Amino acid sequence: MPGGPGRGGDPSLVRLLAGWLPRQRWFGGKDSPIDDLAIGTATELRTGDPGLHHLVLDVRQNGATEHYQVLLGVRRDLPERLRPHEIGLLAGATGITGHAYDAAHDPELTRPLLAHMAGESVIGPLRFRRAPGTGIRTDLDGAPSTAEQSNTSLIFGDAYMCKLFRKLAPGVNPDLEVNLALTRAGCEHIPAVHGWIELAPGGDGGDGEPVTLALLSEYLRTATDGWQLALTSVRDWFAQPLPPGPPAAVTPDDAGAAGGDFAAEAERLGAATAQVHRDLARAFGVTTVPAERLRALADGMNEQLDAVAAAVPQLRPHAAAVRAAFGELAAAGAELPFQRVHGDYHLGQVLRTDHGWVLLDFEGEPARAPAERRAPAHPLRDVAGMLRSFEYAARFLIASDGSLAPGAAEALELRAQAWAERNRAAFCAGYAAAGGPDPAAHAALVRAFEFDKAVYEIRYEARNRPSWLPVPLRSLEHLAG
């Protein structure tokens, strides 16, 4: 950035960024003050007015340094449409004068990203890549998706989605690594990769590997979010009149009588999941894990259980049943095949298109270290994640409606349980029929994975959404009963 910040940065810009960063949805350190902020790399991508600069910020909190990516726009006069995204006014002490803002919200400044990927530009430490055998249009402006995310997704017309990874992790992001491998394998259940942006090794401590900054994929314009489809089904089911009889007589078959029955889609989703697991096994291989590894896995599950039970008293009545499930996993003597999996699988990570289900976001759980997210696991871990998601979808409307009387909430809980059971069974049937390991034949493994995920959910809800805590607690009570 000629005339701009070098290592450490323009003090006025650094101060502005330190005040602006904690207010961003994607910033992961909101709970702690920023001890120090420096500009690690600064690269000019467009001169003139408006100017475009790529920044990697080194943010120190609680003794640790994290790295964040910002596209910095600078305009002498800021249009009204960009004022909500302003970072602040630069006085020009180092040659930059004007309004600094988040350029991800400026279509005029996102278009150059496509041109650079199409031309495979190398600008300073930035490398723009195009997937082999693909072409990239350069005549489209990008606008951010309105969905709340830990990253920023730019939509380019009806052609591409570009995910900007705001919080950077060392090395190649698993989302790029997995999607690129599946694209090369011809997998029909993912959006095809068209390009990506990376930071040269050494740019932020990547230990010899380039750091993934962005991923450009096919945009599935007509697709519908799996979570929204499931909620529509639950809403229809809750509105459906029941046949005469006590509420306790509600069955999974009754849930199928609703106009928006989801079971057929759940079965197709199970089949798509099994196909992606097969493609992942072919692309990355399969490792046989000895029984000792399962005991270590169970030990880690118990450690999380102990920590969460100490912090959340409502979990304690179920701790014995959960611990017994982990013990059953530890006692299993058989070797198991481990492979690359999705790692953070739920209804919000899938889309229903005209041609079937598509899986998204292979980053793994964001709270885990990069090595953990890349580590092989049993494919039934993903199955358990989706089973948990059915439990959440079934109870979302109950948790989000604070006006329900206790009796009404209990009646809806019985309906929620029936909906979840029906769709869990359909998903597992589709998964097994399409060649995945049969969840029914590995019940102890699925149970342990699902309980472990439920404990994680309880910790998350207690910390972030206490009003939602009954959702995982109620489903855990049912599963442990």
N, C-alpha and C positions, 0 to 999 in steps of 0.2 A: 504494500500500500504506500506508494510514493508520498512522502510528506506526512504520512500517517503514523500510527502507533507501531513500534517494533515490539521486541520482547518487553513485557511489562505494560506498555501502552501509554497513550495520551492520558494524563491523570484525569482530565475532565471527562473523557469518554469512559474510563474505568469507573469513576464515581457514578456516572449515569447508569452504567450497566449493573453495578452493584445494587442500585436502588430498584431497577426495573426487573431484574432476574427473578427475585423471590415471588413476584406477582404472576409468573407464567405457569400455566397449567402443567407444563411438562418438566418444570424444575423439581428435582427430587429432594432438595434439602430445605424444604419450607419450615421444618421443625427446629432448625438451628440457625444461629446468626452466621453470616459469612465472615470468616476471619481474614481472608485475603482473596483478592481477585486480580488476575493478571491475564493479559492477552498473549496466549502461547504462540499462535500463528495468525498472521493477517495477510490476506491475499487480495489484491485488487482484480476484480473480474470485469468491471465496466467503468470507463472514465466518463467525465462530463456530469451533466445534471439531468436525471438522477445518476448518482454513482452507486456501484455495487461492490461490496467488500465481504469476503468470507473470513469469519473469525472463529478460532477455537479458544474458548475461555478456560483458564485453569482456576478452579474454584476450591478454596481450602476451607474445610469445616471440620471441627472436632479432630484435628490432627491428620485428616485424610484429604487428598486432592482428587476431585472429579473433573471431567472435561465435558464441556457443552459446546454445541455448534450454533452459531448465529449467522444468518445472512443479514448484513447491515446495509440498509439503504440510506443515502444522504441526498436531501433536496433542499434548495434554498427556500422554496415555498412549498409547504406541505398541503396537499389537497385535503378537503374535509374527510373524504372516505378513508384516509390513512391516519387520521389523528388518533383513533383509538389504539394504534399500534406504535405510537411515538415513544422513543426512548428518552429523547431530550434534545436540547439545542446546544450545538457545538460552536464555540466562539472563534475557532480557527487558530488556536495557539500553535498547532503543528501543521497548519496548511489546509485543514478541513473546516469548512464553514457551512452551517446549515442544520437542518433538522435530521437527526438520526432516528431511524425507525426499523422495525422488523420487516425486512424486504420480502419475507415469505408471503406477505399479504398484498404485494404489488405485482400484478400481472406483467407489467412492463419489464420488471427485473427478474421474473422467474423464467421467461422465455429463453434467455441465454443459456440456461442449464441444458435445455434440449440440444441446442446447437453445439455446445461443447461436448456432450456425450456422443452426438452423431459424428463429430469430427475427431473424437478421441484426443481432445486437447490435453496438454500438460502445462499447467500454469503454476509456477512455484512448486509448493509441495502437493498441489492438488492434481489428481489424475482422473480424467473423465473416460469412462469405458463404455463400449457398445458390445452387446452380446454377439458372439459369432453368428453370422448368417442372418442378422436382423438389420432392418433399416429403421431410422428414427425420424419422424417428421419434426421440422423445426419452425413451423408456422403457427404454433399453438401457445396460448397464454395459460399459465397455471394459477389456480386459485385454491386456497386451503379448503379442505373438507370441514364441514361444520361439526363433525363428531368430536367429542372430547377424547383425546388420546394422549399417551405419554410421548408420542412423536408428533410430527406435523406431516400430514398427507396432502400433497398438491395434486389437483385434478386438472389434467390438460385435455380440454375438450371431451370427446368421447373415446379417446385413444389410450391415454396413459394415466397411471397414478404413480407419483414419485413420493416415496416415504423418506423424509428427512429424519435421521436418527439424532434427536436433540442431545441426549446424554450418550456420550461416546464410550465404548468399551474397547480395550486393546484387541487388536487383530481383526480378522474377518468376522463380520456379524453373522450369527447362525442363520438369520433370515435370508441373507444373500447366498450363503454357502449351500443351504438346503434347497432353496428355490432354483438356483442355477443348476444344481445336480438333477433335480426332478424335471426341469425344462429340457435338459440334454437327454434325459431318459424318455421324453415324450409323455410324461404323466398328464392325463387329461383332467385332473382334479385340482390343478393350481393355475393361477394366472401366469402366463409366460413372462419371463424376464427379458427386458429389452436393453437395459444398461444399468450402470451404477457409477458412483463417485467414491473415490477413496483418497486417503491421506497417506503420503509416502511414509515408509517406516522411519521411526524416530520423531515423527511430528508430535506425538503425545505419549511416548513410551510404549509403542506397540511391539517392542521386542522383535524386530525384524520382519514383522508382518504388516502389510498396509492396514489402516484402520478404515472400516466402512463408514461412509458419511451419508449415503443415500442409495436407494434402490428404485429403479424405474421398471414398472410392470404393466402388463395389460390392464386396462380399466374395464371392469365388468359393469357397464352402465345400467343394464336392466336387471341386475341381480338384486335379491332381497335378503336382508340380514336374517340369519337363522334364529337369533334371539327374538326378533320382532315377530317372525312367523310363529314361534312357539307361544309367545304371549298372546297372540291373536287366538290361537287354539284354546288356551286356558280361559281367556275371557269368554269365548263362546260356550265353553263347558260350564263355567260358573253361572251363565245366564240360562242354561238349559233346565226346564222343569224336570224334576225327578219323579219316577213312578212312586205310587204309594208305598209306605213302609218306613221303618226307622232309618235315620241318617246313617247309622253304622252299617246298613246293608248296602251302601254304595260300593260298586265293584269296578275294576278296570274296564270290564266290558261296557258298563254304563257310560264311562268316559268316551267310549267309541261312538256313542249315539249322538254326540254333539256335531253340529254342522261343520265345525272346523277341526275335525279329528286329525291329529298330527302323526299317527302311528305309521302310516305308509311312508311319510317323509323321513321319520326316524329310522325306519328299516333301510331306506335308500341311503341315508347318511351313514349308517353302519357299514354298508357295502362299500361306499366311497372311502371310508376310513381304512378298511382292510386293504383296498387297492393301493392307497398311498403308503401304507406300511410295507406292502410288498415291494413297491418301487424304492422306498428308502432302504430296505434290506439289500436290494440289488445294487444300489448306488454306493452304499457305505459299508456293506458287509454285516455279518452277524458274529457276535462273540458269545461263546459258551461260558456262563458264569457259575462257579462252584458254589456249594452250599454255604461256605464261609462268607461269601459276599452277601448272601441273603441275611445272615445273622448280623452282619455289620449294618445292612440296610434297616433291619428291625431296630437295632440299637439307636440309630439316628432318629427313627420315628418315635421311639420312647423318649428320647431327649426333648424333642419338640413337645410331646404330650405333657411331660413334667413341667416344662416352662409355661405352657399355656394354662394348664390346670392351676398352677400357682397364681397366675394373674387373673384368671376368669373363673370365679367360684361356680358358675352355672355349669361348667364342664365336668366338675368333679363327680357328680352322680353317675356319669357314663364312663369314667376313666377305666374302671375295671374291665368292662366289656371291650373297650378299645385296646387296652393292654393285652387282653387275651387274644385278640385278632393279630396283634403284632407278634405275640409269642408263637402262634400257629405258623406264621410266616418264618420265624427263626428256626422252628423245628423241622421245616420241610427239608428233606434230604436230597431232593432231586436237583440236578443241574438245570439251568434255564437259559434260553437264548436271549441275549440283549442286543439291541440295535439302536440306531438313531430314531427318535420319535419326535412328535410335535413338541411336547413338553409343557404346554400351557393350553390344553385343549378344552374348549367350551363352545356354547352356541354362538357367542359373539365372535368366534374365529372362523365361522363358516358362512358361505353365501349360497343361496339357491338360485341358479341360473336356468335359462330355458333348456340347457343340456344336462343339468344335474347339479350335484353339490360340488363346491370348490372350497378348499382349505386355505387359510391365510395365516400370516404372522407366525413364522417358525422360529421366533426369537427365544422361546422358552420363558419361564417365569422371570420377570425383570429383576426381582429381588435377589436372584441367585447369581453367583459369580459366573463369568464366561465359561470357565472350564466345566462347571456343573451343567450349564445349559447345553454344552456340546457332548456331554458324557452319554454313552449308550444306556438305555433302560429297557425294561420289558414293555412291549407294545400295549399290554393291558393297563399300563399306567395312563395312557391316553384314554382308553375306554372308561376307566374310573373317573377321569376328569369330566368326560361328557355325561356320565351318569350323575355326577354331582350337579352339573349344569341343568339337567332335567329337574332335579330336586329344587333348584333355585327358581327356575321358570315357573314351576307349579305353585310356588309360594310368594312370588314377587308381588302380585296384586294384593294379597292379604297384608304383607308387610308395609306396602306403600299407602294403604288406606287406613289412616288413623281414626276414622270415624266409626269403624265397625264395632258393634256391641260384642261382648265376649261370646255370647251364644252363636252369633252369626259367624264370628271368626272360627269357632270350633267346627261348625258345619262345613265351612269352606275348606278347613284343613283336611277333613275327610275326603272332600272332592279332590283337593290337591294331591293327596296321597294316591288316590286312584289314578289320576292323570299321570303322575310320575311313574307308577308301576307299569302302566300300559306302554308308555313310550320307552322306558328302560328296557323292557322285554323286547320290544320291536327293534330297537337299536342293536341289542346283543344278537338277536336272531339274524339280522342283516349282516352283521360283522362276521359271525361264524359261517353263514352260508356262502359268503364271498371269500372264504379261505383264511380268515383271521383265527388266532387261537380262541377256542370256544370259551367264553367267560364262565359258562356253567361248569365246565370241566376244570376250571382253575378258580373256583369260588373263593378259596382262602387268600389267594394272591390279590384278586379284585377287591375283596373285603378290606385287606390291609391297605391297599392303595387308596381306597375310597375313604376309609377312616382317617388316614394321614392327611388327605386333602380337606376333610371336614374340620380337623383340628386347626389346620392352617386358616381356613375360612373363619373359624370362631375367633382366632387371634386378630385377623384383619378387621372383622366387624366390630369387635370390642374396642379396637383402637380408632377406627375411622367412621363407622356408622352404627353406633350402639342400638339404634332403633331397628336395625336389621338382624341383630344377634339372634332373635328367635328363629330365623330362617334355617341356619345350619343346626341350631340346637334341636328344633323339632324333627328335622329329617334324621339327625343322629339318634334321637330317642327312638324313632321308628326302626332304623336299621339295627340298633343295638338290642332291640326288644326280642 
